[in-house]
Amino acid sequence: MFGLHSFEKQNPLGWITYQFAHSGWLHLISNMIFLVLMGVAVEAIAGSWALMLVYVLGGMAGGLVFLLLNSHGAVPMVGASASVSALLSFYCVVEQRKRIRYLYFISPFVGQNGFIYLPTLLIFPLFLLVDFGSLMATPDGLGSGVAYSAHIGGTLFGLLSGA
């Protein structure tokens, strides 16, 4: 009822409700952690209305790409990942000059772990690369439980809306 189904069975309200429904507590908590981090950042630079529009429309764009690429799935899609992906890429485009601190770990030996500062414009291509690779590696009809295509749709919407 709340998830996003195929085009034929889709309830119009499902385009919105799927973004707020989750498959379990871990799914909800992980999405909410990223939503808080990205939501605070986007609201600070663009305001509450922009945050809401990018979230909802980015989720709808992610849902559209998901349905276009997975039109025969038996399980409805739920979760905020496409919306959060839209917020992430929107932030990366709007805050181009900012550098984000990342922890890297190759091994516990000296010089093979620490912090690195990367420009924001490098973040969303890395996420897209992972999502495209995962989408291509997932056998048709045997989904991994992660809607990689929705992530891609949300990311592309955020990228375009931030430009």
Secondary structure, DSSP 4 states (H G I P E B T S, - for coil): --SB--TTT--TTHHHHTTT--SSHHHHHHHHHHHHHHHHHHHHHH-HHHHHHHHHHHHHHHHHHHHHH-TT-SSPB--SHHHHHHHHHHHHHHTTT-EEEEEEES-SSTTSEEEEEEEGGGHHHHHHHHHHHHHHHSPTT---S--HHHHHHHHHHHHHHH-
